[in-house]
Amino acid sequence: MVEHTHLIDPKSKPVLFYRWIVFLLAAGYMLYQIVIAADYLFPGGPFRFLTIWALCMSFFVASRQLAFTEGRSSLLWSRMVMVTCVINALVVALYWRLYFTDPALVTSNGPPVWHQEYYLHLMGPVLQWIDALFIFGAFTRWWRAIPGLVAVFLGYVLWIELFVSRFNSFPVGSVTAGFPYPFLNSLTLDGRLAFYGTTAVQAVIVLGIFALIGWSVRWVMTRHARPQAAP
């Protein structure tokens, strides 16, 4: 049963070229972040950071979309596409909001290399959003993304609360230590729970915004794709 139709022919050469670019960038940065430059002296290694979770999700989605375009898979992974869009949006919004408040709130070892910073926290997510909204035509059934979104968000919170913060002693804040993002170490448990709750609400709002944008894009593109009546 067909449950989804791309807005642009997924087998076309422009889409194939675009998806190869997105895939190669995601693969290259993931290889660098997880293998080449990763520091596993800290328990959890690079997976302490939500940014890396989002990068891995983007890589997986890019690989599956490329596989679909090349005819190597018939699976669409529509729910995963939607969840990845939202997680990427949270990473972008949280990182830059905190960065412009004080870079020390999100970077404990000094600023990252500029191209890594902009790819991980801006260009990588934007490339994924473009495919999801303008090629794939995601968010036709946006509510189906909620269980996956809850699973990823709750999984990350439990990961840093029960493992990362317990087995790491850096960064150090005014209240505690070990949380991957410095600002979390200056919050009490109640403060962190409030932050998680606020972020969860923001995630649902972002999902709704993507659903609205997706509907608008589909309406515009399908309207212009309709054949005009002969005079």
C-alpha positions in Angstrom: 0.0 0.0 0.0 1.4 3.4 -1.0 1.1 5.9 1.9 3.4 8.6 0.7 4.2 10.5 -2.5 7.3 12.6 -2.9 6.8 16.2 -4.1 9.7 15.8 -6.5 10.5 12.7 -8.4 12.9 10.9 -6.1 14.5 9.0 -9.0 15.5 12.2 -10.9 19.1 13.1 -11.4 18.9 16.4 -9.4 17.5 14.6 -6.4 20.1 11.8 -6.7 22.9 14.5 -6.8 21.5 16.4 -3.8 21.0 13.2 -1.7 24.6 12.1 -2.5 25.9 15.5 -1.3 23.8 15.3 1.9 24.9 11.7 2.6 28.6 12.3 2.0 28.6 15.4 4.3 26.8 13.6 7.0 29.0 10.5 6.7 32.2 12.6 6.7 31.3 14.6 9.7 30.0 11.6 11.6 33.3 9.7 10.8 35.3 12.7 12.1 33.2 13.3 15.2 32.8 9.6 16.3 36.1 8.1 15.1 38.9 10.5 14.2 38.4 13.4 16.7 36.4 11.6 19.4 37.6 11.5 23.0 36.5 8.3 24.7 38.4 9.1 27.9 35.1 10.6 29.1 32.4 7.9 29.6 29.9 8.1 26.8 32.4 9.7 24.5 30.9 12.0 21.8 27.5 10.4 22.4 27.2 12.5 25.6 26.0 15.3 23.3 22.5 15.7 21.7 24.2 17.2 18.7 25.9 13.9 18.0 22.6 12.0 18.4 21.1 14.4 15.8 24.1 13.9 13.5 23.7 10.1 13.6 20.0 10.4 13.0 20.7 12.7 10.0 23.2 10.3 8.6 20.8 7.4 8.9 18.0 9.3 7.2 20.3 10.5 4.4 21.4 6.9 3.8 17.9 5.6 3.6 16.7 8.4 1.3 19.6 7.8 -1.0 18.9 4.1 -0.9 15.3 4.8 -1.9 16.4 7.1 -4.8 18.8 4.5 -6.1 16.2 1.7 -5.9 18.0 -0.2 -3.2 15.2 0.1 -0.7 11.4 0.6 -0.8 11.2 1.8 2.8 10.4 5.5 3.3 11.1 5.9 7.1 8.7 8.8 7.2 8.4 8.8 11.0 12.2 8.9 11.3 12.4 11.7 8.9 10.0 13.8 11.0 11.6 13.0 14.3 15.0 13.9 12.9 13.7 17.2 11.6 12.5 18.1 15.1 15.6 16.9 17.0 17.8 18.9 14.5 15.6 22.0 15.1 16.0 21.6 18.9 19.8 21.4 18.5 19.9 24.5 16.4 17.6 26.6 18.6 19.1 25.5 21.9 22.7 25.8 20.7 22.5 29.3 19.2 20.3 30.7 21.9 22.7 29.6 24.6 25.8 30.5 22.5 24.6 34.1 22.0 23.9 34.4 25.7 27.4 33.1 26.6 29.5 30.6 24.6 30.7 29.0 27.8 27.2 27.7 28.4 27.6 25.2 25.6 31.3 24.8 25.0 33.5 23.6 27.8 36.7 23.1 25.8 36.7 26.3 23.8 35.1 27.0 20.5 35.0 24.2 17.9 36.5 24.5 14.4 34.3 26.9 12.5 33.1 24.6 9.8 32.2 21.9 12.3 30.2 24.3 14.4 28.2 25.6 11.4 27.6 22.2 9.9 26.5 20.5 13.1 24.4 23.4 14.3 23.1 24.9 11.1 23.9 23.6 7.6 23.5 19.9 8.3 20.0 20.4 9.8 19.1 22.8 7.0 20.1 20.3 4.3 17.9 17.7 6.0 15.0 20.0 6.3 15.2 20.9 2.6 14.9 17.3 1.6 12.2 16.5 4.1 10.0 19.5 3.2 10.6 20.1 -0.5 11.6 16.7 -1.9 10.2 14.0 0.4 7.1 16.0 1.4 7.1 15.0 5.1 4.6 15.7 7.8 1.5 14.4 6.0 0.7 12.5 9.2 2.7 14.5 11.7 1.1 13.0 14.8 2.8 9.7 14.0 6.1 11.2 14.9 5.1 11.9 18.5 6.0 8.4 19.9 9.4 8.4 18.3 10.1 12.0 19.4 9.2 11.1 23.0 11.4 8.0 22.8 14.5 10.0 21.6 14.0 12.9 24.0 13.3 10.7 27.0 16.1 8.4 26.1 18.6 11.3 25.9 17.4 12.7 29.3 17.8 9.4 31.0 21.2 8.8 29.4 22.7 12.1 30.7 20.9 11.9 34.1 21.6 8.2 34.9 24.9 7.6 33.1 26.8 10.5 31.7 26.5 12.8 34.8 27.3 9.9 37.2 30.4 8.7 35.5 31.9 12.1 34.5 33.5 14.8 36.6 33.8 17.4 33.9 32.4 20.0 33.1 32.1 21.5 36.6 29.3 23.9 37.5 28.1 25.7 40.6 25.7 22.8 41.6 27.0 19.6 40.1 29.4 18.2 37.5 29.5 15.7 34.6 26.6 16.9 32.5 27.8 17.4 28.9 26.5 20.9 28.5 28.1 23.3 31.1 24.9 25.2 31.9 23.2 22.0 33.1 25.8 21.7 35.9 24.6 25.0 37.3 21.0 23.8 37.7 19.5 21.8 40.5 17.5 18.7 39.7 14.3 20.7 39.9 15.8 23.3 37.5 16.9 20.6 35.1 13.5 18.9 35.2 11.9 22.3 34.4 14.3 22.8 31.5 13.5 19.3 30.1 9.8 20.0 30.4 10.1 23.3 28.7 12.2 21.8 25.9 9.6 19.0 25.5 6.9 21.5 25.0 9.0 23.4 22.5 9.6 20.1 20.6 5.8 19.6 20.2 5.5 23.2 19.0 8.3 22.7 16.5 6.6 19.6 15.2 3.4 21.6 14.7 5.4 24.4 12.9 7.0 21.8 10.6 3.5 20.3 9.9 2.2 23.7 9.0 5.2 24.4 6.7 4.9 21.0 5.2 1.2 21.5 4.4 1.9 24.9 2.9 4.7 23.5 0.7 2.6 20.6 -0.5 -0.3 23.0 -1.3 1.8 25.4 -3.3 3.7 22.7 -5.2 0.7 20.6 -6.0 -1.3 23.6 -7.0 1.3 24.7 -9.5 1.7 21.1 -10.7 -1.9 20.9 -11.8 -2.4 21.2 -15.6 -4.1 24.4 -16.6 -7.4 24.2 -18.3 -7.4 25.0 -22.0 -8.9 28.4 -22.9 
